[in-house]
Every structure is written in structure tokens, then in C-alpha cells.
Amino acid sequence: MKIASRIASLAVLGVVTLVAGARSAQAADPANLAAARALTYAATYDSVQKLVAAREQLARMSAADPQSVELHYWVALASYRLVPRVMSKDKKMAQRYCEDGIAHLDQALEISPKSAECLSLKAGLMGLSIGLSPMKAMSIGSEIAGVEGQALGLAPENPRVVLMQGINTFNKPGFVGGGAKKALPQLERAITLFAAATPGDSTSIDWGHDDAHVWAGRAAVKLKDWSAARAHYEKALEINPGNTWVRYRLLPELDKVAAGGTES
């Protein structure tokens, strides 16, 4: 009788454990995901202070729901947006955000190893880490290529995956297959994929369309194709009028170089 009772108790414990496990693997509340997305998008081109505050709020949301792949992703994307904006003034802060963003993506990939979105963004953050410490290029270059290759293998038609490939190619030296000329076809393909993509709901990951035009424009500047660069920058602003990087930095720089100045 005691054995039977013990077996019954273990069975109940097993059921409880399975239910708890299933609950921990459930998707985050859609309202939280919509809020996280809106928070990230609103802060992207706001002040650095607003972006830092948004990232901290996203980190708290992720800590409260650590099994949400999407919330880890939004924290990492906020980090990806922050790093280039602070690296020239505070390299240690940039390094911290870069490492923390990668850590969040690693947590997400433990839950969902085949998330092409997470793999691609991780490759992007790893690429930024080379900008912070160029000596890393030789040691992690092949690792970045491996992560990027995984993402492309899983989702070759995902526009953000192709965009990140193009950005990393743009930033790589020519002697390892990088540069504007190699990147431009990848960025143009990303633009085509974005244009053909079906809009998602308020919880979906759908950033990057204006970014693709921004980076294609930057590649065109490197190739001294001023008219193409302007067309891409203007299209980026059409897609996202709040893109202050284009409005207040890249277009004025283009006007300067097109008039015979030098690129900054």
C-alpha cells in the first residue's frame, strides 16, 4: 500500500513538474511583447539617455520573464542600437552593452537554438565588438562567419538576416572579402526582401527596412555614387521619418562630399 502511495505521489510530482516546465516555456504575454517592441522603436533615434532608460526597462521585463526569447531579443536590439552611439565617448560602456546584448542572445538561443533572428543579431553585436577591440578580428572573425552562416542557413529569405550579413560585409576589410562593393548586392537584396515581406502584428520583429536603405546609401557613398546614396537616404526617411541619423548626419555629410569635400 505504501509503495502504491509512493508511486502515486511521484506521478503527481511528475505531472506538476511537467506543467511547470510547460508554463516556463510559454510565449510572453502579447501585451508585453507589443510594449517591448514599441519601447525599442520609440527610443532608437531618441537621446542616448532615453535609449539607455528604455534598455533598462526592457532588461527588467526580460528578468521577469526569462524564458521569453523575444524579450531577450529586444534587450539585445536596444544594446545593438546603443553601442555605436556611445563607443566614441565611453568605450567601456559600449563594451558592457555589447557583451550584455550577446549574453541575452545566448540565453535566448539556449531556449530556441534555431532562432535565425537571434543568431543574426548576435553576429551583428559580435561585429560591433571588433570595432571596440580591433585585435579581436583575427580571433572571432571565423566565429562571426559561422553564426552568420547558421542564420542564413535557417532563414535565407529573412530580410534582417540578409541585412546583418550586408552590414558585417560592409564593415569588414577588403582583404577578407568585405567592403562596400561586396556589401551593396547583399544590402540591395535585403531591400527587396523587406519590400516583399508581409507586415506582422504589433508583437512581431519587423525592424530594418529603413536600415537597409541607410547602409545601401553608405555603400553608395563609398563607391562615389552620390545620386544612388541620396535616393537610398531619402527612401529611408520615407519609411521612417524619425530616422535622425539620416536627417541630421548622413544627408549633410553626403551634401558635403558630393560638393567636393571629404567623407567623415
N, C-alpha and C positions, 0 to 999 in steps of 0.2 A: 504494500500500500504506500509505504514511504517512497519507494522507487518510482512508482507511478506518479505520486505527487511531485517528486523532484523533476521528473521528465516534463510534467505539465508546466511547472514553474519555468523551466528552461525554455519551453516552447513559447510561453507568454513573453519571456525576456527577449527571445529571438524576434518575435513579432514587433515588440516595442522598438528594438534596435533597428529593424528594417524600416519601420515607419519613420523613426527619427532620421535615418540616413536619407530616405526619400525626401523628407522635408528639407534637409540641408542642401539637397541638390536642386531644389525647385528654383525656377527663374525668379528674379527680383520682382517686386511689385511694379507693374507697368507705370504707375504714377511716379514712382521713384526714378525709373529709367527715363521717363519723359522729362522730369525735373533735372536730372543729371545732364541730359543732352542739352536742354535749354540753357542751363547754367554755363556749360562749357562754351557753347556757341556765343552767348552774350558776352562772355569775358575775353574771348580770344583776341580781339583787337581793342579792348579797353586798356586802361592803365595797367602797368605791371602789378601794382598793389591790388587792383580788382581781380586780376588773374590769379595772383597768389591766394587771395581770400577764397576765390572760387575753388581752387585746387584743394585747399584745406577743408572746405565743406564737402567736396567730393570724397576726400580721404576718410572723413568721418562717416559718410554714407556707406562707403565700402567696408569700413571696420565693423559697422553694424550689420552688414550682410556679406560676410567674407566669401560665401560660396557663389556670389554673383560675378560671373565672367565679365558682364557688361560694365558693372561699376568699377572693377579693376581697370578695364579698358579706358573709361572716361578719366580716371585719375592719371593714367599714363599719357593720354592725349593732352591733358592740361599741362603735364610735365614737358611733353614734346613742344608745346607752344611756348612754354616759359624759357626753356634753355637758351634758344638763340637771342632772346630779349635781355637776358641778364649776363650772358657769358663775358661780354666785354668789360662789364663793371665789377662783377663778382664771380670769378671763375669757380670758387669753392661752392657757392650757392648753386651755380649751374650744374656742377658735378654732382651735387647732392640730389637735385631734382632728376637728373639723368639716371642715376643709379636707382633712385626710388621708383621711377617710372618703369624701368626694366624689372625691378623686383615685383611690382604689381602685375606686370605681364607674365612673369614666371609663375606667379600664383594662379593667374587665370589659365595658363597653359597646363598646369597640373590638373585643373578641373576639366579643361577642354583642350586636349593636346593637338587637335586638328583645327583649331581656330585660325584660319588664314588671316583674319583681321588682326589678331593679337601677334601672330608671327611677323606680319608685315610691319606693324608699328614698332615691334621690338627691333627689327632690322634698322628702322629709321632712328630710333634712340641710340642704338649702337653706333650708327654712322655719326650722330652728333657727338658721341663720346670721343671720336677720333679728332674732331675739331677742338675739343678741350685738351686733348693729350695726343698730339700727332705721332708720338712714339708708339702708340697702340696700333697704328695702321698695319704694321707687319704681323703683329701677334693676333689681332682679331679680324683682319680682313677676310680670311677664308671662312671664319665663323659667321660673319655677316652674310657672305655669299651663300652659305649653307642654309641659314634661317630664311633668307630671301627666296632661295630656291624651293624650300619647303612650302612657303606661302604661295608661290607661283604654281607649284605642282598641284596644290589643293584647290586653288581658285584662280585660274589663269585669266578669267574674264572679269574678275573683281576690279573695278576701276581704282580703288585705293591701293590695292596690291601692286598694280602696274604703275601708279603714280609714285609710290615709295621706291620702286625699282628705278624709275627715272630720276628722282631726286638724288638717290645714292650714286647713280651713274654720273650725274652732273657734278657731284662733289668729289668724285674720285679722280686722281691724277690720270693723265692720258696714257702713261706707260703701263697702267694696269687696266686699261680698257675703259677709262672714264672720259669725262669732258662733255662739253655742250653738244658737239656734233653727234656723239653716240647717244646722248640722253634725249635729244629732241624727238626722234621717232617714237621712243617709249612714252614720252610725255604727250605726244600727239595721239598715240593710241589710247592713253588714259582719257584724254578729252573725248574721243569718240565713244569710249565705253561709258563715260559719265552721261553723255548726251542721250545714249540709248537706254540708260538704266531706268527702271520703274521706281517712282518715288515711294518711299516706305512710309510707315506711320510715325507718330510723334516719338516713338521709343527706338526707332531704328538708327543704325550708324549710317550717315549719308553725307558726311563732310567731304570736302576735297575737290569739288568741281571748279571753284574759283582758284584753288591752289594749283591745279593742273595748268590753268592758263597763266598763272603767275610764273611758274617755273619754266613753261614753254617760252614765255616772254623773256625771262632771264637768259635762257639758252640763246634766243634770237639776238639779244644784245651782245653776247659773247661772240656770235657769228657776224656781228655788224649788220644785221638785217633790221634796221630801225622800224620800218613800216610794219613788219610782222610782230615785232615786240610791242609796238603801240596797239595793234589790233588785239593781241592777247591781253594786255593790261586793261584795255577798255572793256573787253568781254568779261574779265574777272570782276570789274566794278559793276557791270550789268548784272551779273549773277549775285554778287554780294556788295551792295553799295557801302557797307560798313567796313570794307577792307581798307583800313587806313594805311597799311604798309604800301599798297599800290598807290593810293591817292596822294600821300604826303612824302613818300620816299622814292618809290621806283619810277613813277612818271616824271617827277622833276629831274631825277638822275638821267632818264632817257632823253629829256629835252636838252640836258647839258652835253651828253656825249654825241647826240645827233647833230648838235651845233658846233662840234669840233673840240669839245672838252675831253676829259678822260674819265673813265669809269672808276667809281669809288670802290 
